[in-house]
Amino acid sequence: MKVSWSSPSWQLRLLPGLSITGFIVLTRLLGLLQPLEWKTLDLSLKWRPAEATDPRITLLAITEEDIQTALDYPISDHTLSEFLETVQSYSPRVVGLDIFRDQPVGDGYTALAQTLQSSDNIVGIHKIDPRATVPPPPSLPDSQVGFADALVDQDGFLRRSLLGAADKAGNYQFSFTIQLVSSYLANDGLSVENGMRDPETMRFGSTEIPRFQSNTGGYIRADRGGNQTLINFRAGTQPFEKITYKALMAGQVEATLIQDRLVLIGYTAESVKDFVSSAAIAGVTPSLVPGMDAQAHAVSQILSAVIDGRPFLRGMPDGIEYLLILGSGLGGMILAQWERKPAVHFLVIIVISGVILLVSYGLLLTSWWLPVVPVVAAFLLNAAVLYPFYQAQAQLRSQLNDRQKLINQTYNTIHNGPLQTLAKMISTWPESQPAPDALRPELHTLNRELRDIYDTMRQEILLPTGQLVLTGQQSIDLQMPLDELLREAYQITLERHREFFEPILKIVAFEPLDDQQLSIDQKRNLGRFLEEALINIQKYAHGTTRLTIDCRQKDGNNVIRVLDNGSGLKPSAPKTLGGYGTKQAETLARSLNGTFNRTHHKPKGVCCELHWPIYRPLWQRWLP
């Protein structure tokens, strides 16, 4: 692995990753990840290894078959009284009647009232929701009733249990769940009390029920009204023993399934529609979980915690959750900078993501809810999305290093060869020895320009790619229109050689050229072409008094034309040969699908001309 944070631009390299991680954090803070986190929790709870069937709870179900063959709906008071008397004959510890009975139904109201009044182990239900209040059975005292209001999330699924809340009159009420647990644990000398670590929660003995907060687990700013807790559903397809009304009344039930147990009575018939939705319970259709079953899970988790030490489901503190998200994002950033083949890189991403999911699942087995969705998202987005970005940066740094090495080698060759020879000539030339006019200043200029080559080349590779650095280290933005770029190159070159060009008559025309299909390198080379043409005039066009620069569109072509009236081309020079500048101009012309010509201009002078076709979209090329 090759990752370095030591370069001056490390802050810029961190910025994309921090932006992605910040986006994930913001998305979570806005609650947009809640549905995914809920679904992930449900699936993880559902896929846990099966637990043993709870030996303390038995469900007595009134099924669809019971309603169609033996009972009416709703079950009459007389039938319900007989049903309860039969259940009581098996000596259960607690009987939970998950059936509303706030008013008489059919015959037998007196018999049912007597049964309820004579049984101190029966707990009934009512509802305290102001929008749909249902009174409790009038024959039961307040200590033997609890509200059965279900607390569902925005997606309609049950994940929390409401243990206590105030009714519309402001009186604090206990839930059906708490009343059942209290009645069951009363034989053990335990009753519901305020918490010790958290005085606002509930406890039985030394076991405190963790209170749900607005940001518990994957929740964001959820309503935490009343006293709530997450439901740690019992894992497995058979969490509780279940008996039907028909089997019980036919005497087909073993006494041990009811004796000294907490027995819940309720409907499972689809026609009754007493269902809640939960994807965390194995072996059932998520939208068809009987309300009685949901109550059993809520009761079972408290009894199992008090008696067996089974942990409640808990979320991590907010600070730790967001540190995990930031840490996973940083890990993704570091991984994205590995210089590895894409196939290997993405295989590593998959493996690490799988490890995060396994760790999350392992923590859930110990009842800790890890925010796996934002953690995995921060890691994946940083590791996958930033990989091409960091690899391109690494490749660019490698190219810059290679270019720097080439520049150093080139300059060392110039420095140790021609520059040393030139320096020796200048230092050993006697002041008194005659020399051609201006030769000594020109030698000094040549010495300075050779030494400037290193800085000019180095500056260009360090500047952004959209810059042209001319001799003298002056830069031009290549994003500007081509005619403006050429004008800049023209003015910079003339200013650098002011002594030669200032007295010359200059006829200049820089008109808009078509540059929409030109690459950055082509625009750079066009700027250098003009610089080269002007410097050639300064070097070779002796006697020049007039200079014409003509850049325009003409006859379907872009044209750059440089014309002088100097001494012209040497007659003896072969037309097929040319210097480095000529070869570069011809290469540029080929890349533009154009042509380059250097010709003698009558009566005297030289004309350098580069032209290439104006771009026309394909559909326009068929037009006349």
C-alpha positions as CSV (number, residue, x, y, z in Angstrom):
1,M,0.0,0.0,0.0
2,K,1.3,3.4,-0.9
3,V,-0.6,6.2,0.9
4,S,1.0,9.5,1.8
5,W,-0.4,12.4,3.7
6,S,2.8,14.4,3.8
7,S,2.3,16.5,0.6
8,P,1.2,20.1,1.0
9,S,-2.1,19.2,-0.8
10,W,-3.2,16.6,1.7
11,Q,-6.1,18.8,2.8
12,L,-7.4,18.9,-0.8
13,R,-7.1,15.1,-1.0
14,L,-9.1,14.8,2.2
15,L,-11.8,17.1,1.0
16,P,-13.7,14.7,-1.3
17,G,-13.8,12.0,1.3
18,L,-14.9,14.3,4.1
19,S,-17.6,15.7,1.8
20,I,-19.0,12.2,1.1
21,T,-18.8,11.3,4.8
22,G,-20.4,14.6,5.7
23,F,-23.2,13.9,3.2
24,I,-23.9,10.5,4.8
25,V,-24.0,12.1,8.2
26,L,-26.3,14.9,7.0
27,T,-28.5,12.3,5.3
28,R,-28.8,10.4,8.5
29,L,-29.4,13.6,10.6
30,L,-32.3,14.4,8.2
31,G,-33.8,10.9,8.9
32,L,-33.5,9.8,5.3
33,L,-31.7,6.6,6.3
34,Q,-34.3,5.6,8.9
35,P,-36.3,3.2,6.7
36,L,-33.2,1.3,5.6
37,E,-31.9,1.1,9.2
38,W,-35.3,-0.2,10.4
39,K,-35.4,-2.8,7.7
40,T,-31.8,-3.9,8.4
41,L,-32.7,-4.3,12.1
42,D,-35.8,-6.3,11.3
43,L,-33.9,-8.7,9.0
44,S,-31.0,-9.1,11.4
45,L,-33.4,-9.9,14.3
46,K,-35.3,-12.4,12.1
47,W,-32.1,-14.2,10.9
48,R,-30.7,-14.8,14.4
49,P,-30.3,-18.4,15.6
50,A,-33.5,-19.8,17.1
51,E,-33.9,-19.4,20.9
52,A,-35.6,-22.0,23.1
53,T,-39.4,-21.7,23.3
54,D,-40.2,-19.5,26.3
55,P,-41.4,-21.9,29.1
56,R,-43.3,-19.2,30.9
57,I,-45.8,-18.1,28.3
58,T,-48.6,-20.0,26.4
59,L,-50.9,-18.5,23.8
60,L,-54.5,-19.5,23.7
61,A,-55.7,-18.6,20.2
62,I,-59.2,-18.2,18.9
63,T,-58.7,-19.1,15.3
64,E,-60.7,-18.6,12.1
65,E,-61.8,-22.2,12.3
66,D,-63.1,-21.7,15.9
67,I,-65.2,-18.7,14.8
68,Q,-66.6,-20.5,11.8
69,T,-67.5,-23.7,13.6
70,A,-68.0,-23.1,17.3
71,L,-68.1,-19.4,18.1
72,D,-69.7,-16.2,17.1
73,Y,-67.7,-13.0,16.6
74,P,-67.3,-11.2,18.9
75,I,-67.3,-14.1,21.4
76,S,-70.3,-13.8,23.7
77,D,-70.0,-13.1,27.5
78,H,-71.4,-16.5,28.3
79,T,-68.9,-18.4,26.0
80,L,-66.0,-16.2,27.2
81,S,-66.9,-16.9,30.9
82,E,-66.9,-20.7,30.2
83,F,-63.6,-20.3,28.4
84,L,-62.0,-18.5,31.3
85,E,-63.3,-21.0,33.8
86,T,-61.8,-23.8,31.8
87,V,-58.4,-22.0,31.6
88,Q,-58.5,-21.3,35.4
89,S,-59.1,-25.0,36.0
90,Y,-55.5,-25.6,34.9
91,S,-54.1,-23.2,37.6
92,P,-52.3,-20.6,35.4
93,R,-50.2,-18.0,37.2
94,V,-51.6,-15.1,35.1
95,V,-54.3,-14.9,32.4
96,G,-54.0,-12.0,30.0
97,L,-57.3,-11.3,28.2
98,D,-56.3,-9.6,25.0
99,I,-60.0,-9.0,24.0
100,F,-61.8,-5.8,24.5
101,R,-64.9,-6.2,26.8
102,D,-66.0,-2.7,27.8
103,Q,-69.7,-3.6,27.3
104,P,-71.9,-6.7,27.3
105,V,-71.9,-9.0,24.3
106,G,-74.7,-11.5,24.0
107,D,-75.9,-13.5,27.0
108,G,-74.0,-14.2,30.1
109,Y,-72.8,-10.8,31.2
110,T,-73.5,-11.6,34.9
111,A,-71.6,-14.9,34.7
112,L,-68.6,-13.1,33.1
113,A,-68.6,-10.4,35.7
114,Q,-68.5,-12.9,38.5
115,T,-65.7,-14.8,36.8
116,L,-63.7,-11.6,36.4
117,Q,-64.4,-10.4,39.9
118,S,-63.5,-13.7,41.5
119,S,-60.1,-13.9,39.7
120,D,-57.2,-11.8,40.9
121,N,-54.9,-13.2,38.2
122,I,-56.8,-12.0,35.2
123,V,-55.5,-8.8,33.4
124,G,-57.8,-7.1,30.8
125,I,-57.1,-4.4,28.2
126,H,-58.3,-1.0,27.3
127,K,-57.1,1.8,24.9
128,I,-56.0,5.3,26.0
129,D,-55.4,6.8,22.5
130,P,-57.6,10.0,22.5
131,R,-58.6,9.3,18.9
132,A,-60.0,5.8,19.7
133,T,-60.4,5.3,23.4
134,V,-61.8,2.0,24.6
135,P,-62.8,1.7,28.3
136,P,-61.6,-1.4,30.4
137,P,-63.8,-4.2,31.5
138,P,-66.0,-2.7,34.3
139,S,-65.7,-5.9,36.4
140,L,-61.9,-5.6,36.8
141,P,-60.1,-3.2,39.2
142,D,-57.6,-0.7,37.9
143,S,-54.7,-2.9,39.0
144,Q,-55.8,-5.6,36.7
145,V,-56.1,-3.6,33.5
146,G,-53.5,-2.2,31.1
147,F,-53.7,-0.3,27.8
148,A,-53.0,-2.3,24.6
149,D,-52.1,0.7,22.4
150,A,-49.6,-0.4,19.7
151,L,-46.7,2.0,18.9
152,V,-45.8,1.7,15.2
153,D,-43.2,3.5,13.2
154,Q,-43.8,5.6,10.1
155,D,-43.5,2.6,7.8
156,G,-46.3,0.9,9.8
157,F,-44.1,-1.7,11.5
158,L,-43.9,-2.5,15.2
159,R,-40.5,-2.2,16.9
160,R,-41.2,-0.4,20.2
161,S,-43.3,-1.2,23.2
162,L,-45.2,1.5,25.1
163,L,-44.9,0.6,28.8
164,G,-46.6,3.6,30.4
165,A,-48.3,6.9,29.4
166,A,-50.8,9.4,30.5
167,D,-54.4,9.1,29.3
168,K,-56.4,12.0,28.0
169,A,-57.4,13.0,31.6
170,G,-53.7,13.2,32.5
171,N,-53.7,10.1,34.6
172,Y,-50.6,7.9,34.3
173,Q,-51.5,4.4,33.1
174,F,-49.5,1.1,32.8
175,S,-49.5,-1.0,29.7
176,F,-51.0,-4.5,29.4
177,T,-47.4,-5.7,29.1
178,I,-46.3,-4.1,32.4
179,Q,-49.4,-5.3,34.2
180,L,-48.9,-8.9,33.0
181,V,-45.2,-8.8,34.1
182,S,-46.1,-7.3,37.5
183,S,-48.7,-10.0,38.1
184,Y,-46.4,-12.8,37.1
185,L,-43.4,-11.5,39.2
186,A,-45.6,-10.8,42.2
187,N,-45.1,-14.4,43.4
188,D,-41.4,-13.7,43.5
189,G,-41.8,-10.5,45.5
190,L,-41.0,-8.2,42.7
191,S,-43.0,-5.2,41.6
192,V,-42.5,-2.3,39.1
193,E,-40.4,0.5,40.5
194,N,-38.6,3.6,39.3
195,G,-35.1,2.9,37.9
196,M,-32.0,3.6,39.9
197,R,-29.6,4.6,37.1
198,D,-32.4,6.2,35.2
199,P,-35.1,7.4,37.6
200,E,-37.5,7.9,34.7
201,T,-37.5,4.3,33.6
202,M,-39.1,1.2,35.1
203,R,-37.4,-1.7,36.8
204,F,-38.2,-5.1,38.5
205,G,-35.7,-5.8,41.2
206,S,-32.2,-4.9,39.9
207,T,-33.3,-5.1,36.2
208,E,-33.9,-1.7,34.6
209,I,-35.8,-1.5,31.3
210,P,-33.7,0.8,29.0
211,R,-35.8,3.8,28.0
212,F,-36.2,4.6,24.4
213,Q,-34.7,8.0,23.4
214,S,-35.4,10.1,20.3
215,N,-32.2,9.0,18.6
216,T,-31.9,5.4,19.8
217,G,-30.3,3.2,17.2
218,G,-31.4,4.1,13.7
219,Y,-34.2,6.5,14.9
220,I,-33.9,10.2,14.3
221,R,-35.9,12.6,16.3
222,A,-38.6,10.0,17.0
223,D,-41.5,10.7,19.5
224,R,-40.3,9.4,22.8
225,G,-43.5,10.3,24.7
226,G,-44.5,8.1,27.6
227,N,-42.2,5.3,28.6
228,Q,-41.0,3.3,25.7
229,T,-38.5,0.5,25.0
230,L,-37.3,-1.4,21.9
231,I,-38.7,-4.9,21.5
232,N,-36.0,-7.6,21.4
233,F,-38.2,-10.1,19.7
234,R,-37.6,-13.7,20.6
235,A,-35.8,-15.5,17.8
236,G,-37.0,-18.7,16.1
237,T,-40.2,-19.9,14.4
238,Q,-41.7,-21.3,17.7
239,P,-41.0,-18.7,20.4
240,F,-44.1,-19.7,22.4
241,E,-46.4,-22.7,22.8
242,K,-49.8,-22.0,21.1
243,I,-53.1,-23.8,21.9
244,T,-56.4,-23.3,20.1
245,Y,-59.8,-22.7,21.7
246,K,-61.1,-25.9,20.2
247,A,-58.2,-28.0,21.6
248,L,-58.6,-26.6,25.0
249,M,-62.4,-27.0,25.2
250,A,-62.0,-30.6,23.9
251,G,-59.6,-31.4,26.7
252,Q,-56.7,-32.1,24.3
253,V,-54.2,-30.0,26.2
254,E,-51.4,-31.1,28.5
255,A,-51.8,-29.4,31.9
256,T,-48.1,-28.4,32.0
257,L,-48.7,-26.0,29.1
258,I,-50.9,-23.9,31.2
259,Q,-50.1,-24.6,34.9
260,D,-48.1,-21.8,36.6
261,R,-47.7,-20.0,33.3
262,L,-48.7,-16.7,31.9
263,V,-51.5,-17.4,29.5
264,L,-52.5,-14.9,26.8
265,I,-55.9,-15.2,25.2
266,G,-56.6,-13.5,21.9
267,Y,-57.7,-13.7,18.3
268,T,-55.6,-15.1,15.4
269,A,-58.5,-15.2,12.9
270,E,-57.9,-13.2,9.8
271,S,-61.5,-12.0,9.7
272,V,-61.0,-10.2,13.1
273,K,-58.0,-8.2,11.8
274,D,-56.3,-7.9,15.1
275,F,-52.9,-7.8,13.5
276,V,-49.7,-5.7,13.6
277,S,-46.9,-5.6,11.1
278,S,-43.4,-6.9,12.0
279,A,-40.6,-8.2,9.8
280,A,-38.5,-9.2,12.8
281,I,-40.5,-12.3,13.7
282,A,-39.5,-15.5,11.9
283,G,-42.0,-17.8,10.4
284,V,-45.0,-15.4,10.0
285,T,-46.2,-13.1,7.3
286,P,-44.9,-9.6,8.3
287,S,-48.3,-7.9,7.9
288,L,-50.2,-10.7,9.7
289,V,-48.7,-10.9,13.2
290,P,-51.5,-11.4,15.7
291,G,-51.6,-8.7,18.3
292,M,-51.5,-11.4,21.0
293,D,-48.2,-12.6,19.6
294,A,-46.7,-9.1,19.6
295,Q,-47.8,-8.7,23.3
296,A,-46.2,-12.1,24.1
297,H,-42.8,-10.9,22.7
298,A,-43.0,-7.6,24.7
299,V,-43.8,-9.6,27.9
300,S,-41.3,-12.3,27.2
301,Q,-38.3,-9.9,26.8
302,I,-39.0,-8.4,30.3
303,L,-39.5,-11.7,32.0
304,S,-36.4,-13.2,30.3
305,A,-34.3,-10.2,31.3
306,V,-35.4,-10.3,35.0
307,I,-35.3,-14.1,35.4
308,D,-32.7,-15.3,32.8
309,G,-30.6,-12.2,32.3
310,R,-31.4,-12.0,28.6
311,P,-30.3,-8.5,27.5
312,F,-32.6,-5.8,26.2
313,L,-32.0,-4.4,22.7
314,R,-29.9,-1.2,23.0
315,G,-28.6,1.5,20.7
316,M,-25.1,2.9,21.0
317,P,-24.5,6.5,22.3
318,D,-24.8,9.1,19.5
319,G,-21.2,10.1,19.8
320,I,-20.0,6.6,19.3
321,E,-22.3,6.0,16.3
322,Y,-21.1,9.1,14.5
323,L,-17.4,8.3,15.3
324,L,-18.0,4.9,13.7
325,I,-19.5,6.6,10.6
326,L,-16.5,9.0,10.4
327,G,-14.1,6.1,11.0
328,S,-15.5,4.0,8.2
329,G,-15.4,7.0,5.9
330,L,-11.8,7.6,6.7
331,G,-11.1,3.8,6.2
332,G,-12.7,4.1,2.8
333,M,-10.6,7.1,1.9
334,I,-7.4,5.3,2.9
335,L,-8.4,2.2,0.9
336,A,-9.2,4.3,-2.2
337,Q,-5.6,5.5,-2.3
338,W,-4.2,2.0,-2.6
339,E,-2.4,1.6,-5.9
340,R,-3.9,-1.7,-6.9
341,K,-5.7,-3.1,-9.8
342,P,-9.5,-2.3,-9.9
343,A,-10.5,-6.0,-9.6
344,V,-8.3,-6.5,-6.5
345,H,-9.5,-3.2,-5.1
346,F,-13.2,-4.0,-5.4
347,L,-12.7,-7.5,-4.1
348,V,-11.1,-5.9,-1.0
349,I,-14.1,-3.6,-0.7
350,I,-16.5,-6.5,-0.8
351,V,-14.6,-8.4,1.8
352,I,-14.3,-5.4,4.2
353,S,-18.0,-4.6,3.8
354,G,-18.9,-8.2,4.5
355,V,-16.7,-8.0,7.7
356,I,-18.6,-4.9,8.8
357,L,-21.9,-6.6,8.3
358,L,-20.7,-9.7,10.2
359,V,-19.5,-7.5,13.1
360,S,-22.9,-5.7,13.1
361,Y,-24.7,-9.0,13.1
362,G,-22.5,-10.3,15.9
363,L,-23.2,-7.2,18.0
364,L,-26.9,-7.6,17.5
365,L,-26.6,-11.2,18.8
366,T,-25.4,-9.5,22.0
367,S,-28.3,-7.0,21.7
368,W,-26.3,-4.0,20.5
369,W,-27.8,-2.1,17.5
370,L,-24.9,-0.9,15.3
371,P,-25.8,1.8,12.7
372,V,-24.6,-0.5,9.9
373,V,-26.4,1.3,7.0
374,P,-24.5,4.7,7.4
375,V,-21.3,2.9,8.4
376,V,-21.3,0.7,5.3
377,A,-22.5,3.6,3.1
378,A,-19.7,5.9,4.2
379,F,-17.1,3.1,3.6
380,L,-18.5,2.0,0.3
381,L,-18.9,5.5,-1.2
382,N,-15.5,6.6,-0.2
383,A,-13.7,3.4,-1.2
384,A,-15.5,3.0,-4.5
385,V,-16.4,6.5,-5.7
386,L,-13.0,8.1,-4.7
387,Y,-10.9,5.2,-6.1
388,P,-10.8,6.6,-9.7
389,F,-10.2,10.1,-8.3
390,Y,-7.2,9.1,-6.1
391,Q,-5.8,6.8,-8.8
392,A,-5.9,9.6,-11.3
393,Q,-4.1,11.8,-8.8
394,A,-1.5,9.2,-8.2
395,Q,-1.0,8.7,-11.9
396,L,-0.7,12.5,-12.3
397,R,1.9,12.7,-9.5
398,S,3.8,9.9,-11.1
399,Q,3.8,11.6,-14.5
400,L,4.9,14.9,-12.9
401,N,7.7,13.1,-11.1
402,D,8.8,11.5,-14.4
403,R,8.7,14.8,-16.2
404,Q,10.6,16.5,-13.4
405,K,13.3,13.8,-13.7
406,L,13.5,14.3,-17.4
407,I,13.7,18.1,-17.0
408,N,16.5,17.6,-14.4
409,Q,18.4,15.2,-16.7
410,T,17.9,17.6,-19.7
411,Y,19.1,20.6,-17.8
412,N,22.1,18.7,-16.3
413,T,23.1,17.8,-19.8
414,I,22.8,21.5,-21.0
415,H,24.5,22.8,-17.8
416,N,27.4,20.4,-17.9
417,G,27.9,20.8,-21.7
418,P,26.9,24.0,-23.6
419,L,26.5,26.2,-20.6
420,Q,29.9,25.4,-19.2
421,T,31.5,26.0,-22.7
422,L,29.6,29.3,-23.0
423,A,30.5,30.4,-19.5
424,K,34.1,29.7,-20.2
425,M,34.0,31.7,-23.5
426,I,32.5,34.7,-21.7
427,S,34.9,34.6,-18.7
428,T,38.0,34.1,-20.8
429,W,37.2,36.6,-23.6
430,P,39.6,39.5,-23.1
431,E,37.8,42.8,-22.7
432,S,40.3,44.4,-25.0
433,Q,39.9,41.8,-27.8
434,P,37.7,43.2,-30.6
435,A,34.4,41.4,-31.3
436,P,31.5,41.9,-33.7
437,D,28.9,44.4,-32.6
438,A,26.6,43.2,-29.8
439,L,28.2,39.7,-29.7
440,R,29.2,40.0,-26.1
441,P,25.7,41.1,-24.9
442,E,24.1,38.3,-27.0
443,L,26.3,35.7,-25.4
444,H,25.2,36.9,-22.0
445,T,21.5,36.8,-23.2
446,L,22.1,33.3,-24.5
447,N,23.6,32.3,-21.2
448,R,20.6,33.7,-19.3
449,E,18.0,32.1,-21.6
450,L,19.7,28.7,-21.3
451,R,19.6,28.9,-17.6
452,D,15.9,30.0,-17.7
453,I,14.9,26.8,-19.5
454,Y,14.9,24.8,-16.3
455,D,12.6,27.2,-14.4
456,T,10.3,27.6,-17.5
457,M,9.8,23.9,-17.9
458,R,9.4,23.2,-14.2
459,Q,6.8,26.0,-13.8
460,E,4.7,24.5,-16.6
461,I,4.6,21.0,-15.1
462,L,3.6,22.5,-11.7
463,L,1.0,24.8,-13.0
464,P,-2.5,23.5,-13.7
465,T,-2.8,21.8,-17.0
466,G,-4.8,24.7,-18.5
467,Q,-1.8,27.0,-18.6
468,L,0.7,27.9,-21.3
469,V,4.1,29.0,-20.0
470,L,6.1,31.0,-22.6
471,T,9.8,31.6,-22.5
472,G,10.4,34.1,-19.7
473,Q,8.0,32.2,-17.4
474,Q,4.9,34.2,-18.3
475,S,1.7,32.1,-18.3
476,I,-1.5,32.3,-20.3
477,D,-4.8,30.7,-19.4
478,L,-5.7,28.2,-22.1
479,Q,-9.4,28.4,-21.3
480,M,-9.7,31.9,-23.0
481,P,-10.8,32.1,-26.7
482,L,-8.1,31.2,-29.2
483,D,-7.9,34.7,-30.7
484,E,-7.3,36.2,-27.3
485,L,-4.7,33.5,-26.4
486,L,-2.8,34.3,-29.6
487,R,-3.0,38.1,-28.9
488,E,-1.5,37.4,-25.4
489,A,1.3,35.3,-26.9
490,Y,2.0,38.0,-29.5
491,Q,2.2,40.8,-26.9
492,I,4.3,38.8,-24.4
493,T,6.8,37.8,-27.1
494,L,7.1,41.3,-28.6
495,E,7.6,42.8,-25.1
496,R,10.4,40.3,-24.3
497,H,12.2,41.3,-27.5
498,R,11.2,45.0,-27.5
499,E,14.5,46.3,-28.8
500,F,14.0,44.4,-32.1
501,F,10.2,44.7,-32.6
502,E,9.6,48.3,-31.3
503,P,10.8,50.1,-34.5
504,I,9.0,47.8,-36.9
505,L,5.7,48.7,-38.4
506,K,3.2,46.1,-37.3
507,I,-0.1,45.2,-39.1
508,V,-2.1,43.0,-36.8
509,A,-5.5,41.3,-37.1
510,F,-6.8,38.9,-34.4
511,E,-10.3,37.8,-35.3
512,P,-12.3,35.1,-33.7
513,L,-11.2,31.6,-34.7
514,D,-13.1,28.3,-34.3
515,D,-11.7,26.5,-31.3
516,Q,-14.6,24.4,-30.1
517,Q,-13.0,21.1,-31.1
518,L,-9.5,22.0,-30.0
519,S,-7.9,20.2,-27.0
520,I,-5.9,22.0,-24.4
521,D,-2.6,20.7,-25.8
522,Q,-3.5,21.9,-29.3
523,K,-4.3,25.4,-28.0
524,R,-1.0,25.3,-26.1
525,N,0.9,24.3,-29.3
526,L,-0.8,27.0,-31.3
527,G,0.4,29.6,-28.8
528,R,3.9,28.2,-29.1
529,F,3.7,28.2,-32.9
530,L,3.1,31.9,-32.9
531,E,5.9,32.5,-30.4
532,E,8.3,30.4,-32.5
533,A,7.3,32.3,-35.7
534,L,8.0,35.7,-34.1
535,I,11.3,34.6,-32.5
536,N,12.4,33.3,-35.9
537,I,11.8,36.7,-37.4
538,Q,13.9,38.3,-34.6
539,K,16.7,35.7,-35.3
540,Y,16.8,35.4,-39.0
541,A,14.7,38.1,-40.8
542,H,17.5,40.7,-41.0
543,G,16.5,44.1,-42.3
544,T,12.8,43.6,-41.4
545,T,10.8,46.9,-41.3
546,R,7.3,45.6,-41.5
547,L,5.5,42.7,-39.7
548,T,2.0,41.4,-40.6
549,I,0.1,39.1,-38.2
550,D,-3.2,37.8,-39.6
551,C,-5.4,35.4,-37.6
552,R,-8.9,34.9,-39.0
553,Q,-11.4,32.5,-40.6
554,K,-11.1,32.4,-44.4
555,D,-12.6,30.1,-47.1
556,G,-13.8,27.5,-44.5
557,N,-10.4,27.4,-42.7
558,N,-8.8,28.9,-39.6
559,V,-5.6,30.8,-40.7
560,I,-2.6,32.0,-38.7
561,R,-0.3,34.0,-41.1
562,V,3.0,35.6,-40.1
563,L,4.7,37.7,-42.8
564,D,7.9,39.8,-42.7
565,N,9.8,41.7,-45.3
566,G,13.3,40.7,-44.2
567,S,16.1,39.0,-46.1
568,G,14.0,35.9,-46.9
569,L,14.9,32.3,-47.2
570,K,18.4,31.2,-48.2
571,P,18.3,30.1,-51.8
572,S,20.7,27.2,-51.0
573,A,18.5,25.7,-48.3
574,P,16.8,22.4,-49.3
575,K,13.0,22.7,-49.3
576,T,12.6,19.3,-47.8
577,L,14.7,20.1,-44.7
578,G,13.6,22.1,-41.7
579,G,14.7,22.7,-38.1
580,Y,13.1,21.6,-35.0
581,G,10.5,24.4,-35.1
582,T,9.5,23.5,-38.7
583,K,9.0,19.8,-37.7
584,Q,6.9,20.9,-34.7
585,A,4.7,23.1,-36.9
586,E,4.2,20.3,-39.4
587,T,3.2,17.9,-36.5
588,L,0.7,20.4,-35.2
589,A,-0.8,20.9,-38.7
590,R,-1.3,17.1,-39.0
591,S,-3.0,16.9,-35.6
592,L,-5.4,19.6,-36.8
593,N,-6.0,18.0,-40.3
594,G,-4.4,21.1,-41.8
595,T,-1.2,22.2,-43.5
596,F,1.8,24.3,-42.7
597,N,3.8,26.3,-45.3
598,R,6.9,28.5,-45.0
599,T,7.5,30.3,-48.4
600,H,9.4,33.1,-49.9
601,H,7.4,36.3,-50.2
602,K,8.0,38.6,-53.2
603,P,9.8,41.0,-53.4
604,K,11.4,39.9,-50.2
605,G,10.5,38.3,-46.9
606,V,9.1,35.0,-45.6
607,C,5.5,33.9,-45.1
608,C,4.7,31.3,-42.4
609,E,1.1,30.1,-42.7
610,L,-0.8,27.5,-40.7
611,H,-4.4,26.7,-41.6
612,W,-6.9,24.0,-40.6
613,P,-10.6,23.4,-41.4
614,I,-13.4,25.0,-39.4
615,Y,-15.4,22.4,-37.5
616,R,-18.8,21.7,-38.9
617,P,-21.3,19.2,-37.3
618,L,-22.0,16.2,-39.4
619,W,-25.5,17.3,-40.2
620,Q,-24.2,20.6,-41.6
621,R,-21.6,18.9,-43.9
622,W,-24.3,17.8,-46.3
623,L,-25.6,21.4,-46.7
624,P,-24.4,23.4,-49.7
